[in-house]
Amino acid sequence: MSVARSPRLAVLALSIAAAFAASAFAQDAAPAQQPSKTTELQTINVTAEKRVENLQKVPISLTVLTPDKLEAFGSAGDGVLQLAARAPSVYAETSYGRVFPRFYIRGLGNSDFDLNGSQPVSMVYDDIVQENPILKGFPLFDLDQVEVLRGPQGSLFGRNSPAGVIKFDSKKPSQETSGYAKASYGTLGTANVEAALGGALSSRWSGRVSALAQHRDGWIDNTYTGKKDALGGYNDRAVRAQALYEDGDFNALINVHARWLDGSATVNRGNAIQLGSDNFVPGFDRDQVAQDGRNRQHLFTWGSNLHLNWNIGDYTFTSITGLERATMYSLGDVDGGIAVAKTPAQQQWVTAFPSETADALPHDRQITQEFRLASNPQDQWNWQVGTYYFNEDIAIANYDYNTLNDHALDGFAVQKQRTTAWALFGSTDYRITDDFDVRAGARWSHDSRDYHVDRFLSPIGGGTLSLATSPHDARWSGDITGTWTLSPNVNVYARIANGFRAPSVQGRVLFADSISQAKPETITSYELGLKSTSWNNRIRLNADIYSYTMHNEQLTAVGGDINSTRLINARKTEGYGAEFDLEGYLTPNFIVTAGGSYNHTELKDKDLSVAICGAGCTVLDPLNAQGNALIDGNPLPNAPKWIGTVTARYGIPYGQSGEFFIYTDWNYRSEVNFFLYDSAEFKGKPLLEGGLRLGYNWNYGKQEVALYGRNITNRKQLIGGIDFDNRTGFVNDPRVIGVEFKTEL
């Protein structure tokens, strides 16, 4: 691939150069004068190992996203998908709109779009694992920070974490009165309102309430129906209420939260991709579609959790209880086109096999319970042990419509699944010498599922197919890490970790006569890392290299040619790469952050084959006798080799308490394949997107007004596809420009 065609290193090379230049400057040159306290990087505390520690002392490949970054990334109403390519080795995508994010770390993820699909990236919100993909899309607001833990987390987190964990921590109540309110409005009718208020309720009770409302007008015209601004809009609302009780050595935190969403499902663009390339067809317009199908989406989730902590002398006992519930309905025009063109201009949208599908989640209930006993922080030896219980009860309804027959129901299937899991875990941290520390952890996990599906061929009869299965698995996982302190500001670590994911079931049987199952997957990872600060604590540089081998990786084969989706296992998957994070005050008013990664993934299974596209496409893999693609040697889907991210903020003090500022952020990911097989059409070109904020704050930053822009270059890019009927794709959002005001107490 030529340099002109691929800006692969456009951001990443700049980031790496900045990292090494800053590191070299920090070691070889002294500052002209001692920097003031305000220009030092603040200590970042994390709970990556379920205790509060300095980021620089935790021997894990770890990135922290702070509220200022999240505020910038989410200016235009982006949900949790704003995290895609915002941290090294992290990517995310969806084919469900705002309700079903799929995350990938170091190339490992799962593109399964069924509502009981399991993913190897665990998302933990306020210490509660969010198992169902629908729960993973909860909006980001009033957060302390987001922690991204890369690599297997099989000891302390365990459940579905062989690729890593993304951990969200809400702002907690305190006796100090605090809060904020902000509102913004931008193009496409993009409006956001967010507010929080917290403080003392009594001498022992404190509380905090926060809420979010996001709106976008429809902005995509449907030229088939003639309706302007028919699709692309949403109303997304969320609320969180917390109460904290503190009495000496005991505290209790109660959290209640909910979300309501109404809007468009993903808007599919039929026949959008040129045959033989990954380019759009001539005349493609992001603001228009021609569809004869329906599109709508509704979601309601709510949950509550209770954290109890007792400080008992040299120990702390913790209980964490969680309940999550969800209902959802999503209907989309899967073929993305029309059955018969009304005008010659609509010919490119005509589809040979019109299809319209809907998924409903009438019932999802998740209960979790964790007990943990930990030693209070000691200089030489720290430990913790615990138990974990998980129970989920879920019902799913899949519908298939035929748009040629006035939306008559062709068939539907009802899936029911109950999952029960429990675990025993423990970890220890022992300082052998002043310069050498060893950490180790282990977990025994047991997972079982009871699964049943009924397929009804029509609403008035025509036969019923009933299938059932009950897979289960139990095994050990764990990690061991050695950390060497080279100086007060530099340490290196070596980590070996493994993890697993329990058997998975997929019951989308509208076009199949059997349940699809995948065996347990296991992973062993090796990692060598560096954590450092320098230049009087004005530069922070962390980096690592890693490799892993995964056996029986669970993958989703989407084959349009046979119009079915099934789970498969790859005999072996290998991956390796490097990652870094950099943060630095270059001047008292100029702060820069950068991060980047290289991730190589490769499937190692000479006999593994998958069905190919159902309409015209150019398959680049060899085919077997059955016409299926042999995918040995292919990279994983949605696994960019290169990811780079840069942010920069420059402030100009004005008056005694004011400041003009400019903030920009850019993120890059290299080319991705959408499917397991390799084709010329179903790829996402390298993508570089940028954001910009220009503003003024006063009263020492408590009030702020800013102009913002997201996707400021208005880049138009394929970000996913559907291969069963035609060359259907979906695209990123256009540029959004707006204004925002924020005030703090």
N, C-alpha and C positions, 0 to 999 in steps of 0.2 A: 504494500500500500504506500503510495507516495506521500511525501510530507505535505504537499498541497492539498491532497484529499483528506488527510487525517491530521487534525490538530492535537493528536494524542498527547503531546507533551506541552501543549500551550499553557496550561495551568500547572500541571504537575512539575514540569521542569523548572518553571519559575519558582514554585514552592520549594523544591529541593535546593535550588540555588540560593534562595533566601535563607533556608535553614542552615546550610553549610557556611554561607557568608556570615550570618549572624553568629554562628558558633565560633568560627575562626576569629572574628572581630572580638568576641567576648574573651577569648583566651589570650589574644596577642596584644590587645590594646586596653588601656585603662581609660575610663571616662574622664573628661576634662574636669569635672567636678562631681562630688558625691551626689547621686540623685536623691531627691527628696522622697519621703515616704509615699507620696501620692503617685510616684512613677514606678514603684515596685509592684511586681505581680502579686496579687493576693493569693494566700494559701487556699487551695481548693480541697475541701473535705468530701470524701465519697463514702458510700456504704456498699462498695462492690463485694466485700466479704462479710456483710451483715454486721459490721461494727464501724464506727466512725474512724476514718483514717485519712491522713494526708495522701492526696493523689500520687505524690512522688514516692511514697513508701509502699505502694501496693504493686506487687510484681505480676501485673496482668496488663495485656495490651488493652488500653482503656482511653476513651475520649469522653470529655465532659462538654456538653452543650449548655451554655449559660443562658439566663433569661434574655439578655440583650440580643444574642444571636437568634433565639427563637422568635423574638419580637420582630426582628427584621425579616427573617425567612417567611413568617406568616402574615406579613402586612396585607397581602391580597386575599386573605381568607383561606390559604392553603391549610389542609388538615395535617395529619400525621405524616403524609407522604412528603411533606417539606423536608424530612430527614434524609431523603434519597440523595446520595453523594455528598452529604453534609459532614460526614465523618469518614475516615479512611476505611475502605473495604465494605462500606454499607450502601446497599442499593434497595430500592423499593418500587413496586409497580402495582397496578390493579386493572382488572377488567370489569369491576363492579361499581365504578364511581367512587364516592366518598366513604363507602361502608365496609370495604373488604381489602385492606392493605396486605400485600405480601412482601415480606422483608427477606433480604439476602445478606449474609455476612461471609466474606471471603469466598464468594461464589456459591455458597450453600443456601438453598432455599427450596421452596416447593410452589410450583405454579398451579397446583390444584385449585379449582374454583368451586368445589363442592362445599356446602356449608358445614360439613364436619371434617374438612381437611385439616390435617395437622401440619405444623411447620417446625423446622429445626431451629428457628430463631424465636426464643421465648420473650414475650413482652410482659413486663411486670410493672403494674401501676400501684403505687403506694403499698408495695410488698405483697400484692395479690396478683398471681399469674392470670393473664387473660387468655384462656384456652381457645375459645371459639374465635375464628377470624373476624366475626362481626364485632366482638368486644374490643379488638385491637385498634379500631379506628377512632376511639374517644378523643375529642379535640384537645389541643395543648393550650392551656391557659392557667395563669396563677401558679406556675411551677417554680420550685427552687432550682432544679436543674434536671437534665437528662444524662444518664450515664450509658455509654455503649461499651459493653464487655465483649471483646472478640475472642473466639476460640471456645472449646468445650467448657461448660460450667457445670460439670457433672456431679460436683460434691454438694455445694450449698444450694444451688437452684434446681439442678437435676432434670426436672420435667421438660422434655422437648427443648433442650438447650445444647445440642451437639455443635451448633454453629456459633452460638453466643446468646447474649441477653441484652435487651434494651430496657433500661430501668427508668421509670418516671417517678419523681418525687414532688408532691404538691407542697405549696407553701403552707406551713403549719401554724396553728393559732399560738398566740403568746399574750402575755399580760400587757405588752406595749401596743398602743393603738396604731394601726397602720392600714393602708389601703390605697387604692388607685381607681381611676376611671379613664377609659380612653374610647375614642370613637373615630372612625375613618370612613371616607367615601371615595370611590374611584370609578373608573370606566367599567363598562359592562354592568353598571348598577351594583357594583361591589360595595357592600356596607358591612361594617363590623362594629360591634359595641361590646365592651368588656369591662368588668368592674369587680372589685373585691373590697371587703371591709372586715377588719378583725381587731380584737382587743379583749380587755378584761370584762368578764361577766360577773365575777365576784373575786374574792381573795384567792380562791382555789380553781375557779373555772375561767376559761377563756374560750373564745369562739372565733370562727372565720367563715364568711359566706362569700362565694365568688360565682360569677355567671358570665356566660358568653352567648352572643347572638351573631350569626353570620348569614349574610344574604347575598345572592347574585341573581340578577334578572336573567331570563332566557336570552341567549345571544346568537343562537344558531337557527337560521331560517330553514323551514321545510318546504322546498320548492315543489314537492309532489302535492301536498295539501294546500299550498299557498299561504300557510300561516307564518307570519313573521315572528322572530324571537321565540320559536316553539320549544327549543330544547336548551339544555346547559345550565339552567337555573337551579337554585336550592335555597332552602331555609334550614339552617343547622343551629340548634340551641342546646346548651348544656349548663348544668348548675352543680355546685358542690357545696355542702355545708359540713363543718367540722366543729367538734367541741372537745376541749382538752381539760382533763381534771388532774391536778397535781397536788399531792399531799406527802411531803417528805420523800420517802423511798418508794412511793407508788405513783404511777401515772396511768391514765386511761385516755385513749384518743378514739373518738367515734367519728366515722366518715360516712356520709350519705351522698350519692351522686346520681345524676340521670342525664339522658340525652334524647332529644327528639330531632328527627331529620325527615324532611320532605323535599323531593327534588327529582332530578333526572338521573337515570342509570347511565352507565357509559354509553356515549353516542358512537355507534359503529359506522364506519364509512365504507360502504360496499364498493368493490372494484376500484379502490383508491390507489392501488400499487401497480406500477407498470410491470408487465411480463418481462422477466429476465433481468430485473434490477430492483434496488430498494428505493427507487425514486417514486414520487407521486405521479399520477397520470397527468398529462397536460391539462391545464385549466382547473386543477384541484383548488377548491376554495374552502378554507377552514370554517368560514362563517355560514356554510350552506350544506344541507344534506337533501336527499330525496328518498323518503322512507314511507312505506305504506303500513308499517307496524306501529304499535304503541310503545310508550316509554314512560315509566314512572317508578318511584322508589319511596318507601316509607320505612322508618326505623324507630324503635323505642327501646332503650336500654335503661336499666337502673340497678343500683347495687348499694351495698353497705358493708363496712368492715369495722372491726373493733380490735385495737391494739392495747394490750395490757402489759405493763412492765413493773416488776418488783425488784428492787435493789436489796439483796439479802447479804449483807456483809461484803464478802469478796466476790459475790456472784450476782448475776442478773438473770431472772427468769422472765421469759417473754411468751405471750400467747397472741396469735394473730388469727382472727376468724373472718372469713369473707363469704359474701353472697353476691352473685351476679345473675341477672336475668335479662333476656332479650327477646324481642319479636321483630320480624322484618319481612317485607315483601318487595321484590324487585322484578320488573318486567322490562324486557328490552327487545328491540328488533335486531336479532342476531345476524341476519344476513346483511343488514345495513343498507338495503336497497329497496327496489320496487319490483312488482311482478310484471307490469306492462308500462312502458314509458308513455307519458302523455304528449311529450314534445321531443324533437330530436336532441335537444340539449340534455335530456334526462337519460339518454341511451347508456351512458357510462354507469348509471346506477341500477340498470336492469339486472335481476338475479334469476338464475334458472330454477332455484329451489328455495322459495321464500320460507323463512323460519322465524318464529317468534317464541321465546321461552320465558318462563317465569319461575323464580324460586321463592318459597315462603319458609319462614322460620316461625311457626306458630308457638313453639315452646322451646326455651333453652334456660336451664337452671343449673348453676354451678355453685358448689359449696366447697370451701377449702378450710383447713385447720392446720396450723403449725404451732408446735411447742418447742421452745429452745432454752437451754441453760448454758450460760456463757460466763467465763471468768471476767472480772473487771480488769481493765488494762493494767498490765504489769510490764516491767522492763525486759524480763527474760522469757517468760512463758505465758502464752495465752491460748485458750481453747474454747470450743463450744460443741455441744451435741444437741440433737433435736429429732423430732418426728414430724412427718408431714402426711396429710390425708387429703385426697381429692375425689370429688364425686360430681359427675355431670350427667344430666338427663336431657336429651335433645330430640326434637321431632322436626323433620324436614319434608316439605312437599315440593316436588318438581313437576312443572306443567310444560306441555308442548302444544303450541297453537299452529294452525295453518292459515296464513293470511289470504290464501286464495279462496278460502271457504268462509269468509266473513268471520274470521277469528273463531271458527268452531274448534272445540277441544279435541285433539287427536288422542291424547292419553295423559295420564299423570301417575306419579309414584310417590309413596309415602315411606320415608325412612325413619326408623327409631333406633336410637343408640344410647346405651347407658355405659359410662366409663367409670371404673373405680380404681384408684391407685393409692398406694401408701409407700412411705419410705422412712428409713432410719439413716441419719447422716451425722458426721462429725468432722471437725477440722482442728488443727493445732498449729501453733506458730512458736518456734523455739529458737532463741538467739544462742548459738553455740559459742561464738566469740563476739567481740565488739564489732567485727567486720563481716561476720558470716551468719546468715539467718536461714532456717529451713521451715517451709510451710508444707503441710500435707493435709489432704482431705479424702474422705471416702463416703460412699452412699450405696445403700442397698435399696433397690426399687422393685416394686411389683405393680404390674399394670394389667388390667383385664377389661374386655369390652363384651357387651351383649348387643348384637346388632340384628335388626330385622327390617326387611323391605317388602312392600307389596306394590306390584305394578298393575294398574287398571288400564285396559286397552281403550276404553271409552267411558264417558260418564253414565251410559245407560246399559252397560253390559259389555260383552265381547271377550270375557275371560279375565282371570286374575292370575298373576305369577307371584308366588310367595317364596322368599329366600331368607336364610338366617345363617349366622356364624358367630362364634365366640372366641376370638383369638386372645391370647394372654402371653405374658413374658415377665421374667424376673432376672435381674443381674446386678453386678457391681459396676460402679464407675468411680472415678477419683482423679486426684492430681497430686503432684509433688513439685516443689519449687525451691531452688536455692538462690539466695540473693547475696551478692558481694558488695560491700560498701567501699568504693575506691577513694572517696573523699566525702566531706560533709554534704556536698552538692551533687555527687555523681554515684549512682549504683547501677549494677548490671544484674540481670537475673536469667536463669534458665528454667524452663517449665515444661513438664510432661503432663499431659492431661488426656483423659478419654471421656466419652459420653455415649449415650445411645438414645434412640427413639423407638418407642414401642410399636408393635404392629399397627398398621393403618388399614382402614376399610373405606371403600368408595362404592356407593350404591346408586349411581346415576344410571338406572337400568331401562330408561325409556326406549333405548335402541340396543339393548343387550339382554342376554338371558342368564347372566351369571354375575355374582358379586365380584368386584375387583379387590384383591388384597395385596398388601406388601409386607414382607417379613421385617423383623427388627433391623435397624441400621446401627452400626457402631463406628466410632471414629477414635483414632489416636493421633494426637497433635504434639509437635515439638516446637518450642518457641525460645528465642534468645532475644533479650531486650535491654535497652538502655533508658535510664531516667536521669535527667540532669537539669540543673539551673546554673546560671552564670551571669556575669556582668552585674554584680551586686543585685541579683534577683530580678533583673530586667528581662532575661531571656529564659524561657523554659522549652527544652527540646527533649522529646521522648520518641523512641524509635524501636522497631523490632523486625526480626525476620522469622519466618515460620514455615513449617511443612506439615502436611497431614495425609493420612490414608484413611479412607472411609470404605467399609465393607457393607455390601447390600444396601447402598443408598436408595432411599425411597424416592421415586420419580413419577411424574405424571405424564403419560403419553397421550397427547391430543392428536388424533388422526382423523382429519377430515375425510379421507378416502373411504373409511369404514364408518364414519359418523358416530364415533364412540370415544369415550375417555376412560383410561384405565390406569391403575397403579402398577408399576413394575419395580424390580430391584436391579440395580447395576452391580455386577460382581465386585468391582473395585473402582474407586474414584481417588485420584491423586490431586493434591493441590500444594502450591507453595507461593511465597510472596514476601513482600516487605511493606512496612507501614511507618509513617511518622506523623507527629503532631508538633507544631511550633507555635509559640506565642511570645511576643516581645514588645517592649516599649522602646521604639527607635529614638523617640524624643519624648519630652514630658507630655506633648499633646498628640503624639502619633503612635498608635498601637496597631500591630499587624498580627494576624493569626494565619496559619497555613497548615494544611494536612494533605497527605497523599498516600496512595497505595498502588502496588502492582500485585495482581492476583492471577495466577495461572491455575486453571482447572482442566482436568482431562479424564474422560471416561475410559476405563480399561475393562472391556468386555467384548471379546471378538464375536460372540454369538448373539449379542443383544441387537434387536431390530425393532423398529416402530413403523406404524402406518404413516403415510405421507399425506400431502394436501389433497383435498377432494376436487379442486378445480385446477386450472392451469397454473403451474408453478415450476420452477427450475430447480430440481433437487440435485445437490452437489455431492451427496454421499453415494457410494455404491449400493445397488439394490440386490436383494436376494431373490430366490426363485418365486417367492410369493409377491414380489413387488414392493416389499418393505425396505426401508432404509437401514443399512448397517451403520451404527453410530459409534463404534469403537474409535477412540481418539478424538472425539468431538469435545469441545468445551461445554460446560453446563449452560443451560438457558438463563438469560437475565443475569449473566456473570461478566460484567465489564472487566477487562484486564487492568485498565487504568482508571483511577479516580483521583481528582484533585480539587481542593477547595481553598479559597483565599478570602479573607476579610480584611478590611483596612478602615480605620477611623481616624480622622484628623479634626481636632477641635481648635477653634480660635477664640480665646477668652474675650469677653466684651463686658465692660463694667465690672462691678464688684462681684456679681453672682451669676452672670450670664455667659453663654457660649454659643457661637455659631459652629456647626459641625457638618461634616460630610462622611457618610458611611457607605461602603460598597462591598458587595460579596459576589463571588463568582464560583460556580461549581462546574466541573467537567467530568463526563464519563465517556469512555471509549465505546466502540461498537458492541452491540449485544445481539445474540440470536434469540428469537422469541420461542423457538421450539427445540426439541432434542435433536431433530434432524437439521441438516444444514441446507439452506436454499438461498437462491439469489434474492428472493423477494422479502422473506419474513425476517428482516434484520432492522435494527435501529441504528442509524448512522451515529457517529460520535456527536455528542450533544454538549454544548457550552451555553449556559444561561447565567445571566447576571442580574443583580438587584442594586438599587441606589436609594439612599435617603439623604435629603438635604434639609436641615432644620436649624432651629434655635431653641435653646432651653434656658430657663432663668430660675431665680430663687433656688440656686444651687442644685439645679436639675430636677426640681419637683414639678415644674411645668414645662411642657415641650410641644412645639408644633413642627410638623415636618411634611415635606412632599416626598412621596415614595414612588418607586417604579419596580415592577417585577417583570422578568423576561424582557428587559429593556431593549434588547436588539430585535424583539418580536420574532424569535426563531421559531420556525414551523417544522415539527419533527414527528415522525412515526414513533410511538412508544409502546405499541403492542399490536397484535393481529389475531384474526380468526381464520382458520385454514380449511374449514370443512366444506364451504359452499363456493366462495369466490375469494378474491384477494382483498379481504376486508381488513381495515386497519383502524386504529384510533390514535389521536394526536394530542400533543400537549396544549395547554391553554395559551391564548395570545397574551400580548403585553397588556398589563394593567397599570394605570397611573392614577394616583390619588393623593389625598391629604389626610393627615391624622393629627389629632390633638390628644394629649395625655396630661393628667394631673395626679399628683400623689399627696397623701396626707403628710 
